[in-house]
Amino acid sequence: MIEISAIISTYNRAQYLDGLFASILQQTIDPACYEVVIVNNNCTDNTEQKCRQFMAENPGLRIVYCVEHQQGLSFGRNRGIRESSGRYVTFLDDDAVLTDDFFEQTIAFFKSHPQVSAIGGKILLKYLDRKPKWYNPYLASLLGYFNKGDREMPFSNDYFRGSNMSFHRSLFDKYEGFNTSLGRVGRQLYGNEEKELFYRLKERGEEMWYVPSAVVLHLVPIERTYSEFIKRQALGTGKSQRQHAQVQGKTAILLSVVKELLKWGATLALALGYLLQAKARVAQMLILFRWWVSRGMLEG
């Protein structure tokens, strides 16, 4: 029986797929226990060629390949859910790699905690070039970093991240999947679809945990550290926050504005602290990021 389905919704990142595929093949569990579901979201590079080669080289591995013509990561993930057959489903980013025991740790936690519906694990960074000079713990999430420590615990004031989130497959028989009005679309760096799903499930009483033993490494190419990429991502974050608030109603819109003002206060305090430490690049990026997010909220 298929224990876990690994769903990959990919768009024009063929150059990273070999690394992801290799990390899947290195998993410590029996290959008969998992399947790989690849959703090509209208790629225009050589993604299909890479996937076909992966399938041809691994005839004994169950691999489902399909094309989702509706553009957007949420559409791709939902298609992957429909195509999957495992008891659990995990979503893998096309620019990430798995630790060797990722499937094993994920399955083991679910089996030992049958009341838990979804989990999110630790996401560490793997630089393909160098760490940016503006790097600081408060902006590490821009590069995909997520680390709440080494203790298993229920999620309370935080939520799982897209690079490392796994679910009971039956959950999607009860509830709708990802909100297709949210999330990345092509090169538009929107988001909040994972956050919206988390809080929707939480409202319905589903139990969700942080599981640090299930680890993913997120790749950081040099172009992801440039200010132009950070600007696009921050603008997309702001627009997504506005979209998410609009889905929830007028009260949520007002609350999002209040939260953004509070974040400005914290940002200015942090920036001043870094300036006093002679870390002007860090202070500058903190302020620019906050400005771009606010601008995205207004433009959204």
C-alpha positions as MATLAB code, in Angstrom:
seq = 'MIEISAIISTYNRAQYLDGLFASILQQTIDPACYEVVIVNNNCTDNTEQKCRQFMAENPGLRIVYCVEHQQGLSFGRNRGIRESSGRYVTFLDDDAVLTDDFFEQTIAFFKSHPQVSAIGGKILLKYLDRKPKWYNPYLASLLGYFNKGDREMPFSNDYFRGSNMSFHRSLFDKYEGFNTSLGRVGRQLYGNEEKELFYRLKERGEEMWYVPSAVVLHLVPIERTYSEFIKRQALGTGKSQRQHAQVQGKTAILLSVVKELLKWGATLALALGYLLQAKARVAQMLILFRWWVSRGMLEG';
ca = [
       0.000    0.000    0.000;
       1.130    3.539   -0.749;
       1.862    5.172    2.598;
       2.806    8.647    1.379;
       2.360   10.669   -1.804;
       5.002   13.292   -2.535;
       3.355   16.058   -4.563;
       5.539   18.371   -6.635;
       3.830   21.272   -8.398;
       6.483   22.818  -10.599;
       6.814   25.834  -12.853;
       9.977   26.488  -14.893;
      12.546   25.235  -12.411;
      13.900   22.282  -14.332;
      17.458   23.111  -13.246;
      16.633   22.108   -9.649;
      14.614   18.958  -10.292;
      17.577   16.576  -10.509;
      18.553   17.412   -6.928;
      15.010   16.935   -5.655;
      14.596   13.658   -7.523;
      17.928   12.372   -6.175;
      16.876   13.152   -2.600;
      13.634   11.234   -3.146;
      15.527    8.182   -4.389;
      17.743    8.297   -1.272;
      14.809    7.942    1.128;
      15.229    5.292    3.808;
      11.817    3.671    3.358;
      10.899    0.981    0.832;
      10.110    2.649   -2.542;
       6.953    0.531   -2.678;
       5.614    2.626    0.208;
       5.617    5.961   -1.604;
       4.644    7.571   -4.876;
       5.746   10.770   -6.589;
       3.053   12.983   -8.116;
       4.506   15.599  -10.488;
       2.249   18.423  -11.659;
       3.626   20.422  -14.576;
       1.960   23.842  -14.259;
       2.432   24.947  -17.894;
       6.231   24.893  -17.843;
       7.990   26.362  -20.879;
      11.475   25.045  -20.064;
      12.659   21.421  -20.242;
      10.701   20.290  -17.174;
       8.786   17.630  -19.107;
      12.012   16.181  -20.484;
      13.487   16.007  -16.970;
      10.365   14.305  -15.612;
      10.144   11.811  -18.466;
      13.799   10.923  -17.931;
      13.205   10.427  -14.190;
      10.287    8.121  -14.966;
      12.251    6.138  -17.575;
      15.212    5.657  -15.238;
      13.027    4.457  -12.347;
      10.459    2.058  -13.812;
       9.929    0.372  -10.457;
       8.875    3.580   -8.735;
       5.258    4.729   -8.902;
       5.364    8.150  -10.573;
       2.267   10.056  -11.660;
       2.892   12.840  -14.175;
       0.269   15.326  -15.338;
      -0.116   18.844  -16.712;
      -2.323   21.395  -14.915;
      -3.330   24.100  -17.384;
      -4.874   26.467  -14.833;
      -1.949   28.630  -13.839;
      -1.079   28.915  -10.172;
       0.580   26.949   -7.386;
      -2.736   26.397   -5.603;
      -4.247   24.890   -8.757;
      -1.175   22.664   -9.107;
      -1.288   21.463   -5.518;
      -5.007   20.735   -5.688;
      -4.463   18.737   -8.876;
      -1.744   16.800   -7.084;
      -4.152   15.955   -4.276;
      -6.679   14.597   -6.783;
      -4.022   12.492   -8.508;
      -2.579   11.084   -5.272;
      -3.454    7.783   -3.617;
      -1.273    7.646   -0.484;
      -2.540    7.541    3.094;
      -0.613   10.782    3.682;
       0.364   13.557    1.285;
       3.385   15.822    1.530;
       4.089   18.838   -0.671;
       7.625   19.304   -1.996;
       8.953   22.523   -3.485;
      10.769   22.141   -6.775;
      13.731   24.122   -5.376;
      14.244   22.005   -2.258;
      15.844   18.696   -1.310;
      14.866   16.183    1.376;
      16.935   14.723    4.164;
      17.256   10.959    3.715;
      14.732   10.059    6.415;
      12.093   12.675    5.587;
       9.406   10.195    4.507;
      10.264    7.851    7.372;
      10.002   10.594   10.002;
       6.769   11.965    8.538;
       5.028    8.584    8.421;
       6.282    7.609   11.881;
       4.897   10.770   13.465;
       1.470   10.375   11.893;
       1.261    6.746   12.996;
       2.268    7.550   16.570;
      -0.109   10.557   16.720;
      -3.296    9.383   14.964;
      -5.240   12.411   16.231;
      -3.001   14.811   14.269;
      -4.283   15.849   10.831;
      -1.346   17.881    9.508;
       2.267   18.614   10.322;
       4.948   21.081    9.327;
       8.659   20.453    9.716;
      11.948   22.275    9.885;
      13.221   24.087    6.759;
      16.937   24.836    6.645;
      18.832   26.792    4.002;
      21.343   25.492    1.477;
      23.163   28.374   -0.225;
      24.230   27.732   -3.799;
      26.553   30.738   -3.664;
      26.872   32.925   -0.551;
      24.841   34.290    2.329;
      23.652   37.863    1.589;
      25.126   40.749    3.596;
      21.622   41.843    4.593;
      20.835   38.469    6.183;
      19.305   38.552    9.658;
      16.972   36.215   11.602;
      13.987   38.528   11.046;
      14.166   38.240    7.256;
      15.417   34.645    7.040;
      11.936   33.460    6.067;
      12.333   35.357    2.765;
      14.813   32.659    1.801;
      12.516   29.874    2.997;
      13.940   29.360    6.494;
      11.616   27.937    9.158;
      12.891   26.594   12.455;
      10.938   26.578   15.713;
      13.514   24.513   17.568;
      13.919   20.806   18.248;
      10.804   20.094   20.307;
       7.635   18.592   18.856;
       4.601   20.732   19.684;
       1.153   21.686   18.434;
       1.045   24.782   16.272;
      -0.460   27.686   18.188;
       0.581   31.167   17.044;
       2.365   29.956   13.923;
       1.599   27.677   10.980;
       3.276   25.223    8.605;
       5.221   26.473    5.577;
       4.777   25.363    1.987;
       8.217   23.790    1.617;
       7.487   21.285    4.381;
       3.849   20.452    5.089;
       2.169   17.059    5.208;
      -1.443   15.957    5.694;
      -3.694   12.978    6.172;
      -5.027   12.320    2.678;
      -8.555   11.940    4.113;
      -8.476   15.571    5.221;
      -9.046   16.640    1.620;
     -12.059   14.361    1.350;
     -13.684   16.474    4.081;
     -12.464   19.953    3.133;
     -11.526   21.934    0.060;
      -7.824   22.174   -0.695;
      -5.850   25.337   -1.326;
      -7.698   28.575   -2.046;
      -7.034   29.209   -5.737;
      -7.478   32.972   -5.337;
      -4.273   32.921   -3.267;
      -0.751   31.680   -3.914;
       1.959   32.086   -6.505;
       0.856   32.461  -10.119;
       3.626   32.085  -12.699;
       6.341   34.594  -11.789;
       4.003   36.598   -9.523;
       5.234   35.992   -5.984;
       1.914   35.933   -4.197;
       1.343   33.744   -1.151;
      -0.798   33.178    1.958;
      -2.487   30.055    0.572;
      -0.806   27.870    3.212;
      -1.723   30.284    5.999;
      -5.344   30.421    4.827;
      -5.561   26.620    4.709;
      -4.009   26.291    8.165;
      -6.448   28.655    9.863;
      -9.399   27.196    7.999;
      -8.477   23.738    9.290;
      -7.819   25.113   12.766;
     -11.290   26.683   12.862;
     -12.710   23.220   12.157;
     -10.878   21.739   15.131;
      -8.144   19.873   13.282;
      -4.977   19.203   15.301;
      -1.725   20.259   13.628;
       1.843   19.923   14.927;
       5.372   21.157   14.345;
       7.664   18.138   13.805;
      11.369   19.134   13.735;
      12.626   15.662   12.789;
      11.045   16.018    9.309;
      13.654   18.247    7.659;
      13.805   19.852    4.214;
      16.670   21.896    2.778;
      15.578   24.921    0.732;
      17.972   25.955   -2.032;
      19.060   29.604   -2.152;
      20.509   30.600   -5.541;
      22.365   33.903   -5.673;
      19.572   35.670   -7.575;
      17.170   35.037   -4.699;
      19.344   37.212   -2.452;
      19.245   40.291   -4.716;
      17.127   43.268   -3.688;
      15.049   43.071   -6.882;
      13.855   39.571   -5.973;
      13.173   40.619   -2.371;
      11.168   43.572   -3.682;
       9.018   41.326   -5.890;
       8.503   38.897   -3.032;
       7.615   41.643   -0.541;
       5.150   43.294   -2.944;
       3.579   39.877   -3.515;
       3.397   39.306    0.239;
       1.579   42.597    0.734;
      -0.891   41.921   -2.066;
      -1.512   38.415   -0.719;
      -2.147   39.729    2.787;
      -4.740   42.110    1.397;
      -6.369   39.337   -0.652;
      -6.467   37.074    2.392;
      -8.064   39.803    4.509;
     -10.645   40.510    1.799;
     -11.633   36.842    1.809;
     -12.258   37.075    5.575;
     -14.180   40.388    5.542;
     -13.996   44.044    6.619;
     -12.886   43.332   10.186;
      -9.920   41.328    8.913;
      -8.942   44.176    6.580;
      -8.863   46.633    9.473;
      -6.948   44.157   11.628;
      -4.346   43.659    8.874;
      -3.764   47.431    8.742;
      -3.290   47.586   12.529;
      -0.847   44.664   12.402;
       1.118   46.335    9.630;
       1.455   49.535   11.681;
       2.707   47.506   14.639;
       5.208   45.776   12.366;
       6.450   49.191   11.236;
       7.159   50.076   14.842;
       9.093   46.850   15.389;
      10.949   47.286   12.081;
      12.134   50.792   12.931;
      13.296   49.657   16.369;
      15.211   46.723   14.869;
      16.726   48.902   12.149;
      17.967   51.383   14.739;
      19.533   48.557   16.706;
      21.412   47.285   13.647;
      22.543   50.830   12.766;
      24.035   51.154   16.219;
      25.929   47.921   15.486;
      27.220   49.461   12.225;
      25.166   47.017   10.136;
      23.674   49.493    7.694;
      22.891   46.902    4.988;
      20.763   44.909    7.405;
      18.925   48.001    8.644;
      18.301   49.176    5.093;
      16.820   45.852    3.976;
      14.541   45.681    7.005;
      13.051   49.068    6.172;
      12.865   48.412    2.423;
      11.124   45.092    2.981;
       8.510   46.656    5.274;
       7.944   49.479    2.783;
       7.486   47.090   -0.117;
       5.038   44.938    1.861;
       2.990   48.024    2.810;
       3.041   49.200   -0.800;
       1.837   45.795   -1.932;
      -1.054   45.972    0.531;
      -2.066   49.385   -0.829;
      -1.702   48.343   -4.469;
      -3.491   45.022   -3.893;
];
